[in-house]
Amino acid sequence: MSETLKTICFAGGALVLAIAAALLQPERRTPSILSDQGEVFYPDFKDPDMVKSIEVVDYDESTATARPFKIEQQKGRWVIPSHYNYPVEVGDRLASVAAGLMNLKKDQVRSDSVEDHARYGVIDPLDTKSPSLQGRGKRVTLRDADNRVVADFILGKPVEGKAGYRYVRVPGRKRVYAVKTDADPSAQFADWASSAILRIPTSSIRRVSILSYTIDERAGGLTNLDNVVLTHDGGEWKLAGGGAVIGNAVRSMAAALEGLRIVDVRPKPPSLARSLREGALEMSLETVMSLRQRGFLVTPNGRILASEGEMLVETSNGLLYALRFGDVAAGGAGAEKAVASEGRYLLATVTWDAARAAKYGDSSGAGERLARESNARFADWYYVISNADFQRLRLRKKDLAATP
């Protein structure tokens, strides 16, 4: 046999052995289920400023209902459309949501089976075809100025044994991933609205009057009057007429004044909002009916009475906050119906007086500007506060007087 023929035979044999080895050895190719592991979900989402709307859909298993919540940028400001376009300052909260979802990676593939979606808690809360009432996740959708989707996720249960990981699925796809993320945007109005409405520093409070009464519309007067007057000087609280006070109750009240949060809002009629902003109540039928529907009664001389009493707070810069507590806010806007049903209407106004400021040693006049800013913020809205905060503010003598 010639050398050339031998070489050809050897080469052919080597090729056969190579093919056989390839057929017999274990599969070295990446399984299809792992084909995208480690990739970024939305590689084009690199700038949090791209986000112009955030929609969060949570699911309430107790009522088997999806609770959608949305905030969006309109004409340069962020508003909550479901709550009458109430304006909000998203600030750090938006940055936190964007940072938690931007450049999110498909860390570990866990399943390609629809049957596992309930187990991992990633059933779309908006899915009307799925019969399961359990195992639904939280859907978070971010869009840009042209309403294009920037990112869209269903956030499921935390991953067992892996701190900081949770199960994630992209809507419309079967695959489930274990993803490292701390993103958990809220679908609650109270978490996005301003965290402090009154913004009354405890150190600035000088006098608090809490008036409780019953409105007797037939007789045109007030009954069951209870007036608690507290003074605050040098860090010490005192009860008018003498006597010590229960410190915890007063400190809780002061903390509520400084950090009072709202759980819902209702818009006031434009005419009422305008007159409150200008400091002169307009006695129109629309104004009277709007107030009455929420537990506020206007007397013939223009005084506003409240079904659950009122609270007057004087501060060192000459401000007088009038807080009136109305009826229970039955029902609510958007996703807050259950929360607002336990809330109470709050009507807030504020005035400034130079003589009052001078009495407390403030001649700067800064309170006048603050009064205008606060009234501009209060004027358009009836606030709804939680029942817990209402109880912290509406104290009676029996709540305050310390036993000897």
ROPA-717353 format. One record per residue (C-alpha): residue number from 1; residue in one letter; z, x, y negated. Coordinates in steps of 0.05 Angstrom, whole numbers, plus 32768, in hexadecimal, padded with zeros to 4 digits. Layout:
<rs>
+-------+--------+------+------+-------+
! votor ! lumtor !   up ! east ! north !
+-------+--------+------+------+-------+
!   NUM !      A !    Z !    X !     Y !
...
+-------+--------+------+------+-------+
</rs>
This chain:
<rs>
+-------+--------+------+------+-------+
! votor ! lumtor !   up ! east ! north !
+-------+--------+------+------+-------+
!     1 !      M ! 8000 ! 8000 !  8000 !
!     2 !      S ! 7FED ! 801C !  7FBC !
!     3 !      E ! 8021 ! 802B !  7F88 !
!     4 !      T ! 8005 ! 7FF6 !  7F59 !
!     5 !      L ! 800A ! 7FC1 !  7F8F !
!     6 !      K ! 8052 ! 7FD6 !  7F9E !
!     7 !      T ! 8065 ! 7FD0 !  7F55 !
!     8 !      I ! 8048 ! 7F8A !  7F51 !
!     9 !      C ! 806E ! 7F76 !  7F8F !
!    10 !      F ! 80B0 ! 7F91 !  7F74 !
!    11 !      A ! 80A5 ! 7F6F !  7F31 !
!    12 !      G ! 8095 ! 7F2C !  7F52 !
!    13 !      G ! 80D3 ! 7F32 !  7F7D !
!    14 !      A ! 80FE ! 7F40 !  7F41 !
!    15 !      L ! 80E2 ! 7F03 !  7F1E !
!    16 !      V ! 80F2 ! 7ED7 !  7F5A !
!    17 !      L ! 8139 ! 7EF1 !  7F5D !
!    18 !      A ! 8142 ! 7EE6 !  7F12 !
!    19 !      I ! 812B ! 7E9E !  7F17 !
!    20 !      A ! 8158 ! 7E92 !  7F53 !
!    21 !      A ! 8193 ! 7EAF !  7F2F !
!    22 !      A ! 8186 ! 7E83 !  7EF3 !
!    23 !      L ! 8183 ! 7E46 !  7F20 !
!    24 !      L ! 81C1 ! 7E57 !  7F48 !
!    25 !      Q ! 81F1 ! 7E73 !  7F12 !
!    26 !      P ! 821E ! 7E46 !  7EE9 !
!    27 !      E ! 8200 ! 7E24 !  7EAC !
!    28 !      R ! 8207 ! 7E51 !  7E6F !
!    29 !      R ! 81EB ! 7E21 !  7E3C !
!    30 !      T ! 821B ! 7DFC !  7E0E !
!    31 !      P ! 8229 ! 7DB5 !  7E27 !
!    32 !      S ! 820B ! 7D7F !  7DFA !
!    33 !      I ! 824F ! 7D62 !  7DEA !
!    34 !      L ! 8262 ! 7DA4 !  7DC8 !
!    35 !      S ! 8220 ! 7DAC !  7DA4 !
!    36 !      D ! 823D ! 7DA0 !  7D5E !
!    37 !      Q ! 8284 ! 7DB9 !  7D67 !
!    38 !      G ! 8299 ! 7DE4 !  7D2C !
!    39 !      E ! 8265 ! 7DC8 !  7CFC !
!    40 !      V ! 8275 ! 7DA9 !  7CB9 !
!    41 !      F ! 8270 ! 7D5D !  7CB7 !
!    42 !      Y ! 824F ! 7D59 !  7C73 !
!    43 !      P ! 8235 ! 7D9E !  7C5E !
!    44 !      D ! 821A ! 7D83 !  7C1C !
!    45 !      F ! 825F ! 7D6C !  7C05 !
!    46 !      K ! 8276 ! 7DAA !  7BE0 !
!    47 !      D ! 828C ! 7D90 !  7B9C !
!    48 !      P ! 82C4 ! 7D5D !  7B92 !
!    49 !      D ! 82A4 ! 7D48 !  7B51 !
!    50 !      M ! 826C ! 7D29 !  7B79 !
!    51 !      V ! 829B ! 7CF1 !  7B8C !
!    52 !      K ! 8295 ! 7CB4 !  7B5F !
!    53 !      S ! 82B2 ! 7C7F !  7B8D !
!    54 !      I ! 82E5 ! 7C7E !  7BC6 !
!    55 !      E ! 82EB ! 7C44 !  7BF6 !
!    56 !      V ! 8324 ! 7C42 !  7C28 !
!    57 !      V ! 8327 ! 7C0C !  7C5D !
!    58 !      D ! 8369 ! 7C07 !  7C82 !
!    59 !      Y ! 8379 ! 7BD7 !  7CBB !
!    60 !      D ! 83B6 ! 7BAA !  7CC2 !
!    61 !      E ! 83C1 ! 7B9E !  7D0C !
!    62 !      S ! 83F6 ! 7B6A !  7CFF !
!    63 !      T ! 83C4 ! 7B3D !  7CDC !
!    64 !      A ! 8385 ! 7B59 !  7CFD !
!    65 !      T ! 8364 ! 7B62 !  7CB9 !
!    66 !      A ! 8341 ! 7B9C !  7C97 !
!    67 !      R ! 835B ! 7BAE !  7C52 !
!    68 !      P ! 8326 ! 7BCD !  7C27 !
!    69 !      F ! 8338 ! 7BF2 !  7BE7 !
!    70 !      K ! 8309 ! 7C14 !  7BB7 !
!    71 !      I ! 830D ! 7C3C !  7B77 !
!    72 !      E ! 82D0 ! 7C52 !  7B51 !
!    73 !      Q ! 82BA ! 7C73 !  7B11 !
!    74 !      Q ! 829D ! 7C44 !  7ADE !
!    75 !      K ! 8285 ! 7C5C !  7A99 !
!    76 !      G ! 82AD ! 7C9C !  7AA0 !
!    77 !      R ! 82EF ! 7C7D !  7AB7 !
!    78 !      W ! 830C ! 7C6E !  7AFB !
!    79 !      V ! 831C ! 7C25 !  7B0A !
!    80 !      I ! 8331 ! 7BFA !  7B45 !
!    81 !      P ! 82FB ! 7BC3 !  7B4C !
!    82 !      S ! 8324 ! 7B98 !  7B7B !
!    83 !      H ! 835C ! 7B95 !  7B47 !
!    84 !      Y ! 8335 ! 7B7D !  7B0A !
!    85 !      N ! 831C ! 7BC4 !  7AFB !
!    86 !      Y ! 8361 ! 7BDD !  7AED !
!    87 !      P ! 835A ! 7C24 !  7AD0 !
!    88 !      V ! 837B ! 7C5D !  7AF5 !
!    89 !      E ! 8382 ! 7CA8 !  7AED !
!    90 !      V ! 836D ! 7CC5 !  7B2F !
!    91 !      G ! 837B ! 7D0E !  7B1E !
!    92 !      D ! 839D ! 7D34 !  7B56 !
!    93 !      R ! 8396 ! 7CFB !  7B87 !
!    94 !      L ! 834A ! 7CFD !  7B85 !
!    95 !      A ! 834B ! 7D48 !  7B8B !
!    96 !      S ! 8379 ! 7D43 !  7BC7 !
!    97 !      V ! 834C ! 7D10 !  7BEA !
!    98 !      A ! 830D ! 7D39 !  7BDC !
!    99 !      A ! 832E ! 7D7A !  7BF2 !
!   100 !      G ! 8345 ! 7D59 !  7C32 !
!   101 !      L ! 8300 ! 7D41 !  7C45 !
!   102 !      M ! 82D2 ! 7D75 !  7C27 !
!   103 !      N ! 82B6 ! 7DAA !  7C57 !
!   104 !      L ! 82D9 ! 7D86 !  7C90 !
!   105 !      K ! 82C6 ! 7DA5 !  7CD3 !
!   106 !      K ! 82BB ! 7D88 !  7D18 !
!   107 !      D ! 82F2 ! 7DB4 !  7D35 !
!   108 !      Q ! 82F6 ! 7D99 !  7D7C !
!   109 !      V ! 82CB ! 7D65 !  7D9F !
!   110 !      R ! 82F7 ! 7D35 !  7DC7 !
!   111 !      S ! 82CA ! 7CFD !  7DE0 !
!   112 !      D ! 8284 ! 7CE0 !  7DE0 !
!   113 !      S ! 829A ! 7C9D !  7DFC !
!   114 !      V ! 82A1 ! 7C5C !  7DD5 !
!   115 !      E ! 82D7 ! 7C48 !  7E07 !
!   116 !      D ! 8304 ! 7C7F !  7DEA !
!   117 !      H ! 8300 ! 7C66 !  7DA2 !
!   118 !      A ! 833D ! 7C39 !  7DA7 !
!   119 !      R ! 8365 ! 7C6F !  7DC9 !
!   120 !      Y ! 8358 ! 7C9F !  7D90 !
!   121 !      G ! 8360 ! 7C6A !  7D5A !
!   122 !      V ! 8319 ! 7C71 !  7D3E !
!   123 !      I ! 82FD ! 7C2B !  7D45 !
!   124 !      D ! 82DC ! 7C1A !  7D02 !
!   125 !      P ! 830B ! 7BE9 !  7CDD !
!   126 !      L ! 82CC ! 7BC5 !  7CC5 !
!   127 !      D ! 82AF ! 7BBD !  7D0B !
!   128 !      T ! 82A9 ! 7B72 !  7D18 !
!   129 !      K ! 828A ! 7B7C !  7D5D !
!   130 !      S ! 82C4 ! 7BA1 !  7D7D !
!   131 !      P ! 82F5 ! 7B71 !  7D9F !
!   132 !      S ! 832F ! 7BA3 !  7D99 !
!   133 !      L ! 8366 ! 7B94 !  7D66 !
!   134 !      Q ! 8387 ! 7BD7 !  7D74 !
!   135 !      G ! 836D ! 7C1D !  7D6C !
!   136 !      R ! 834A ! 7C12 !  7D29 !
!   137 !      G ! 834B ! 7C4C !  7CF9 !
!   138 !      K ! 8348 ! 7C55 !  7CAE !
!   139 !      R ! 8301 ! 7C5A !  7C92 !
!   140 !      V ! 82F6 ! 7C86 !  7C55 !
!   141 !      T ! 82B3 ! 7C86 !  7C31 !
!   142 !      L ! 82A3 ! 7CB2 !  7BF5 !
!   143 !      R ! 8265 ! 7CA5 !  7BCB !
!   144 !      D ! 8242 ! 7CC8 !  7B91 !
!   145 !      A ! 8228 ! 7CAD !  7B4F !
!   146 !      D ! 81E9 ! 7C92 !  7B71 !
!   147 !      N ! 8214 ! 7C6E !  7BA6 !
!   148 !      R ! 81FE ! 7C9E !  7BDC !
!   149 !      V ! 8230 ! 7CAF !  7C12 !
!   150 !      V ! 8250 ! 7CF3 !  7C07 !
!   151 !      A ! 827F ! 7CED !  7C43 !
!   152 !      D ! 8292 ! 7CB5 !  7C73 !
!   153 !      F ! 82C9 ! 7CBA !  7CA7 !
!   154 !      I ! 82F4 ! 7C90 !  7CD4 !
!   155 !      L ! 8338 ! 7CB2 !  7CD7 !
!   156 !      G ! 835E ! 7CA4 !  7D17 !
!   157 !      K ! 83A0 ! 7CB6 !  7D37 !
!   158 !      P ! 83C3 ! 7CFA !  7D31 !
!   159 !      V ! 83B0 ! 7D29 !  7D6A !
!   160 !      E ! 83E8 ! 7D31 !  7D9C !
!   161 !      G ! 8406 ! 7D76 !  7D9D !
!   162 !      K ! 83DB ! 7D90 !  7D63 !
!   163 !      A ! 83FE ! 7D8B !  7D20 !
!   164 !      G ! 83CF ! 7D7E !  7CE6 !
!   165 !      Y ! 8397 ! 7D63 !  7D12 !
!   166 !      R ! 837E ! 7D1C !  7D19 !
!   167 !      Y ! 8346 ! 7CFA !  7D3D !
!   168 !      V ! 8308 ! 7CED !  7D13 !
!   169 !      R ! 82C6 ! 7CC9 !  7D1D !
!   170 !      V ! 8289 ! 7CBF !  7CF2 !
!   171 !      P ! 8278 ! 7C75 !  7CEC !
!   172 !      G ! 823D ! 7C61 !  7D17 !
!   173 !      R ! 8246 ! 7C9C !  7D47 !
!   174 !      K ! 826A ! 7C9F !  7D8A !
!   175 !      R ! 8286 ! 7CE6 !  7D88 !
!   176 !      V ! 82D0 ! 7CF0 !  7D79 !
!   177 !      Y ! 82EC ! 7D32 !  7D5F !
!   178 !      A ! 8330 ! 7D51 !  7D56 !
!   179 !      V ! 832F ! 7D68 !  7D0E !
!   180 !      K ! 8360 ! 7D91 !  7CE4 !
!   181 !      T ! 836C ! 7D68 !  7CA5 !
!   182 !      D ! 83A5 ! 7D4C !  7C7C !
!   183 !      A ! 8378 ! 7D18 !  7C5B !
!   184 !      D ! 8397 ! 7CD3 !  7C5C !
!   185 !      P ! 8381 ! 7CAD !  7C1D !
!   186 !      S ! 83A8 ! 7C6F !  7C0E !
!   187 !      A ! 838C ! 7C28 !  7C0C !
!   188 !      Q ! 83C6 ! 7C10 !  7BE1 !
!   189 !      F ! 83BF ! 7BFE !  7B98 !
!   190 !      A ! 8404 ! 7C19 !  7B87 !
!   191 !      D ! 83F1 ! 7C5F !  7BA0 !
!   192 !      W ! 83B5 ! 7C64 !  7B71 !
!   193 !      A ! 83D0 ! 7C40 !  7B34 !
!   194 !      S ! 83F9 ! 7C68 !  7B01 !
!   195 !      S ! 843A ! 7C7F !  7B20 !
!   196 !      A ! 8463 ! 7C6E !  7AE2 !
!   197 !      I ! 8454 ! 7C32 !  7AB6 !
!   198 !      L ! 848D ! 7C31 !  7A84 !
!   199 !      R ! 8499 ! 7C7C !  7A81 !
!   200 !      I ! 84DD ! 7C76 !  7A61 !
!   201 !      P ! 8503 ! 7CB8 !  7A6B !
!   202 !      T ! 854B ! 7CAB !  7A80 !
!   203 !      S ! 8563 ! 7CDD !  7A4C !
!   204 !      S ! 8544 ! 7CB3 !  7A14 !
!   205 !      I ! 8566 ! 7C71 !  7A26 !
!   206 !      R ! 859D ! 7C5D !  79F6 !
!   207 !      R ! 85AA ! 7C13 !  7A02 !
!   208 !      V ! 8597 ! 7BE1 !  7A39 !
!   209 !      S ! 85A0 ! 7B96 !  7A34 !
!   210 !      I ! 8594 ! 7B6C !  7A72 !
!   211 !      L ! 858F ! 7B22 !  7A65 !
!   212 !      S ! 8592 ! 7AF0 !  7A9E !
!   213 !      Y ! 858B ! 7AA6 !  7A91 !
!   214 !      T ! 856E ! 7A65 !  7AA9 !
!   215 !      I ! 8539 ! 7A42 !  7A7F !
!   216 !      D ! 8548 ! 79F9 !  7A74 !
!   217 !      E ! 8505 ! 79DF !  7A5D !
!   218 !      R ! 851D ! 7997 !  7A58 !
!   219 !      A ! 8556 ! 79A9 !  7A29 !
!   220 !      G ! 852F ! 79E0 !  7A08 !
!   221 !      G ! 8564 ! 7A15 !  7A12 !
!   222 !      L ! 8582 ! 7A4A !  7A3F !
!   223 !      T ! 85BB ! 7A42 !  7A71 !
!   224 !      N ! 85E2 ! 7A70 !  7AA0 !
!   225 !      L ! 85DE ! 7AA9 !  7A6E !
!   226 !      D ! 85F3 ! 7AEE !  7A85 !
!   227 !      N ! 85EA ! 7B29 !  7A56 !
!   228 !      V ! 85F9 ! 7B6F !  7A6D !
!   229 !      V ! 85F8 ! 7BA6 !  7A37 !
!   230 !      L ! 85FA ! 7BEF !  7A4A !
!   231 !      T ! 85FB ! 7C2B !  7A1C !
!   232 !      H ! 85E7 ! 7C72 !  7A2E !
!   233 !      D ! 8601 ! 7CAD !  7A06 !
!   234 !      G ! 860C ! 7CF5 !  7A19 !
!   235 !      G ! 85F6 ! 7CE7 !  7A60 !
!   236 !      E ! 862D ! 7CB2 !  7A69 !
!   237 !      W ! 8621 ! 7C68 !  7A75 !
!   238 !      K ! 8651 ! 7C34 !  7A5A !
!   239 !      L ! 8657 ! 7BE9 !  7A60 !
!   240 !      A ! 865C ! 7BC4 !  7A1E !
!   241 !      G ! 86A1 ! 7BA7 !  7A16 !
!   242 !      G ! 86C1 ! 7BE0 !  7A3C !
!   243 !      G ! 86C8 ! 7BF1 !  7A84 !
!   244 !      A ! 86A9 ! 7C24 !  7AB3 !
!   245 !      V ! 8667 ! 7C17 !  7AD6 !
!   246 !      I ! 864E ! 7C24 !  7B1C !
!   247 !      G ! 8627 ! 7C64 !  7B13 !
!   248 !      N ! 85F7 ! 7C5B !  7B4D !
!   249 !      A ! 85DE ! 7C17 !  7B34 !
!   250 !      V ! 85D3 ! 7C30 !  7AED !
!   251 !      R ! 85B0 ! 7C70 !  7B04 !
!   252 !      S ! 8583 ! 7C47 !  7B31 !
!   253 !      M ! 8571 ! 7C1A !  7AF7 !
!   254 !      A ! 8562 ! 7C55 !  7AC9 !
!   255 !      A ! 8537 ! 7C76 !  7AFF !
!   256 !      A ! 8510 ! 7C35 !  7B06 !
!   257 !      L ! 8503 ! 7C33 !  7ABB !
!   258 !      E ! 84E9 ! 7C7A !  7ABC !
!   259 !      G ! 84BE ! 7C76 !  7AFA !
!   260 !      L ! 84AD ! 7C2C !  7B01 !
!   261 !      R ! 846F ! 7C21 !  7B2C !
!   262 !      I ! 8444 ! 7BE4 !  7B32 !
!   263 !      V ! 842A ! 7BC4 !  7B72 !
!   264 !      D ! 83F6 ! 7B97 !  7B53 !
!   265 !      V ! 83DA ! 7B7E !  7B11 !
!   266 !      R ! 83BB ! 7B40 !  7AF2 !
!   267 !      P ! 8391 ! 7B40 !  7AB3 !
!   268 !      K ! 83A9 ! 7B1B !  7A75 !
!   269 !      P ! 8379 ! 7AEE !  7A4E !
!   270 !      P ! 8355 ! 7B18 !  7A19 !
!   271 !      S ! 8374 ! 7AF0 !  79E0 !
!   272 !      L ! 83BA ! 7AFC !  79FB !
!   273 !      A ! 83AD ! 7B46 !  7A07 !
!   274 !      R ! 8391 ! 7B4E !  79C0 !
!   275 !      S ! 83CC ! 7B2B !  799F !
!   276 !      L ! 83FF ! 7B55 !  79C7 !
!   277 !      R ! 83DA ! 7B94 !  79B4 !
!   278 !      E ! 83DE ! 7B80 !  796B !
!   279 !      G ! 8427 ! 7B6B !  7970 !
!   280 !      A ! 841E ! 7B22 !  795D !
!   281 !      L ! 841E ! 7AED !  7994 !
!   282 !      E ! 83E5 ! 7ABC !  798E !
!   283 !      M ! 83FE ! 7A76 !  79A1 !
!   284 !      S ! 83BF ! 7A5B !  79C2 !
!   285 !      L ! 83BC ! 7A2C !  79FE !
!   286 !      E ! 839D ! 7A64 !  7A27 !
!   287 !      T ! 83D7 ! 7A93 !  7A16 !
!   288 !      V ! 840D ! 7A60 !  7A25 !
!   289 !      M ! 83EE ! 7A4B !  7A68 !
!   290 !      S ! 83E2 ! 7A92 !  7A7E !
!   291 !      L ! 842A ! 7AA5 !  7A71 !
!   292 !      R ! 8446 ! 7A66 !  7A90 !
!   293 !      Q ! 841F ! 7A71 !  7AD1 !
!   294 !      R ! 8444 ! 7AB2 !  7ADA !
!   295 !      G ! 848A ! 7A9B !  7AC8 !
!   296 !      F ! 848B ! 7AA7 !  7A7D !
!   297 !      L ! 849A ! 7A70 !  7A4B !
!   298 !      V ! 8489 ! 7A73 !  7A00 !
!   299 !      T ! 84BA ! 7A4F !  79D2 !
!   300 !      P ! 84A3 ! 7A2B !  7993 !
!   301 !      N ! 84BA ! 7A66 !  7969 !
!   302 !      G ! 8490 ! 7A96 !  7992 !
!   303 !      R ! 84C6 ! 7AB5 !  79BE !
!   304 !      I ! 84B1 ! 7AC5 !  7A06 !
!   305 !      L ! 84E5 ! 7AB2 !  7A3B !
!   306 !      A ! 84E1 ! 7AC8 !  7A83 !
!   307 !      S ! 84F3 ! 7AA2 !  7AC2 !
!   308 !      E ! 851B ! 7ADE !  7ADD !
!   309 !      G ! 8537 ! 7AF8 !  7A9B !
!   310 !      E ! 8528 ! 7B34 !  7A71 !
!   311 !      M ! 853D ! 7B7A !  7A62 !
!   312 !      L ! 853E ! 7B9F !  7A1F !
!   313 !      V ! 853E ! 7BEB !  7A1E !
!   314 !      E ! 854B ! 7C13 !  79DF !
!   315 !      T ! 8538 ! 7C5D !  79DD !
!   316 !      S ! 854A ! 7C97 !  79B0 !
!   317 !      N ! 8506 ! 7C97 !  798D !
!   318 !      G ! 850E ! 7C50 !  7973 !
!   319 !      L ! 84E9 ! 7C2A !  79A9 !
!   320 !      L ! 84FE ! 7BE7 !  79C5 !
!   321 !      Y ! 84DF ! 7BD5 !  7A09 !
!   322 !      A ! 84E1 ! 7B8B !  7A1A !
!   323 !      L ! 84D9 ! 7B80 !  7A65 !
!   324 !      R ! 84D3 ! 7B38 !  7A7C !
!   325 !      F ! 84D6 ! 7B25 !  7AC5 !
!   326 !      G ! 84AD ! 7AE9 !  7ADB !
!   327 !      D ! 849D ! 7AC4 !  7B1B !
!   328 !      V ! 848D ! 7AE0 !  7B60 !
!   329 !      A ! 8444 ! 7AF7 !  7B60 !
!   330 !      A ! 842A ! 7ACE !  7B9B !
!   331 !      G ! 83EB ! 7AEA !  7BBA !
!   332 !      G ! 83C8 ! 7B26 !  7B9C !
!   333 !      A ! 8387 ! 7B4A !  7B8F !
!   334 !      G ! 8361 ! 7B6D !  7BC5 !
!   335 !      A ! 838C ! 7B90 !  7BF9 !
!   336 !      E ! 83CF ! 7B84 !  7BD6 !
!   337 !      K ! 83DC ! 7B3B !  7BEA !
!   338 !      A ! 8414 ! 7B4A !  7C19 !
!   339 !      V ! 8436 ! 7B7B !  7BE9 !
!   340 !      A ! 842D ! 7B50 !  7BAA !
!   341 !      S ! 844B ! 7B13 !  7BCD !
!   342 !      E ! 848E ! 7B36 !  7BC9 !
!   343 !      G ! 8483 ! 7B4E !  7B81 !
!   344 !      R ! 8497 ! 7B33 !  7B3E !
!   345 !      Y ! 8470 ! 7B2C !  7AFD !
!   346 !      L ! 8483 ! 7B5B !  7AC5 !
!   347 !      L ! 8470 ! 7B50 !  7A7D !
!   348 !      A ! 847C ! 7B8F !  7A54 !
!   349 !      T ! 8479 ! 7B99 !  7A09 !
!   350 !      V ! 8494 ! 7BCF !  79DB !
!   351 !      T ! 84A4 ! 7BD3 !  7990 !
!   352 !      W ! 84B9 ! 7C0C !  7963 !
!   353 !      D ! 84EA ! 7C09 !  7929 !
!   354 !      A ! 84F8 ! 7C42 !  78F9 !
!   355 !      A ! 853F ! 7C2A !  78EC !
!   356 !      R ! 854D ! 7C2A !  7937 !
!   357 !      A ! 8532 ! 7C70 !  793E !
!   358 !      A ! 855D ! 7C88 !  7903 !
!   359 !      K ! 859A ! 7C68 !  7923 !
!   360 !      Y ! 8590 ! 7C96 !  795F !
!   361 !      G ! 8580 ! 7CD2 !  7933 !
!   362 !      D ! 8534 ! 7CD4 !  793B !
!   363 !      S ! 850C ! 7CDA !  78FA !
!   364 !      S ! 84CB ! 7CF6 !  7918 !
!   365 !      G ! 84A7 ! 7CB3 !  791C !
!   366 !      A ! 848A ! 7CC7 !  7960 !
!   367 !      G ! 84A2 ! 7C86 !  797D !
!   368 !      E ! 8471 ! 7C5E !  7953 !
!   369 !      R ! 8435 ! 7C7F !  7973 !
!   370 !      L ! 8454 ! 7C78 !  79B8 !
!   371 !      A ! 845E ! 7C2E !  79AC !
!   372 !      R ! 8415 ! 7C24 !  799B !
!   373 !      E ! 83FF ! 7C4B !  79D9 !
!   374 !      S ! 842E ! 7C25 !  7A06 !
!   375 !      N ! 841A ! 7BE1 !  79EC !
!   376 !      A ! 83D1 ! 7BF3 !  79F4 !
!   377 !      R ! 83E0 ! 7C03 !  7A3D !
!   378 !      F ! 840B ! 7BC4 !  7A49 !
!   379 !      A ! 83E1 ! 7B92 !  7A22 !
!   380 !      D ! 83AA ! 7B82 !  7A54 !
!   381 !      W ! 83D5 ! 7B79 !  7A92 !
!   382 !      Y ! 840A ! 7B51 !  7AB4 !
!   383 !      Y ! 842B ! 7B84 !  7AE2 !
!   384 !      V ! 8447 ! 7B74 !  7B26 !
!   385 !      I ! 8483 ! 7B9E !  7B3B !
!   386 !      S ! 84A5 ! 7BA0 !  7B7F !
!   387 !      N ! 84E1 ! 7B75 !  7B8E !
!   388 !      A ! 8509 ! 7BB4 !  7B9B !
!   389 !      D ! 84FC ! 7BCE !  7B55 !
!   390 !      F ! 8509 ! 7B89 !  7B37 !
!   391 !      Q ! 854E ! 7B89 !  7B58 !
!   392 !      R ! 855D ! 7BCF !  7B3E !
!   393 !      L ! 854D ! 7BBA !  7AF6 !
!   394 !      R ! 856B ! 7B74 !  7AF3 !
!   395 !      L ! 85B4 ! 7B86 !  7AF8 !
!   396 !      R ! 85EE ! 7B57 !  7AEA !
!   397 !      K ! 8636 ! 7B66 !  7AD5 !
!   398 !      K ! 864D ! 7B5F !  7B1D !
!   399 !      D ! 861C ! 7B95 !  7B31 !
!   400 !      L ! 8636 ! 7BC5 !  7AFC !
!   401 !      A ! 8680 ! 7BBC !  7AF0 !
!   402 !      A ! 86A8 ! 7BEF !  7B17 !
!   403 !      T ! 86E7 ! 7BD6 !  7B38 !
!   404 !      P ! 8728 ! 7BF5 !  7B1E !
+-------+--------+------+------+-------+
</rs>
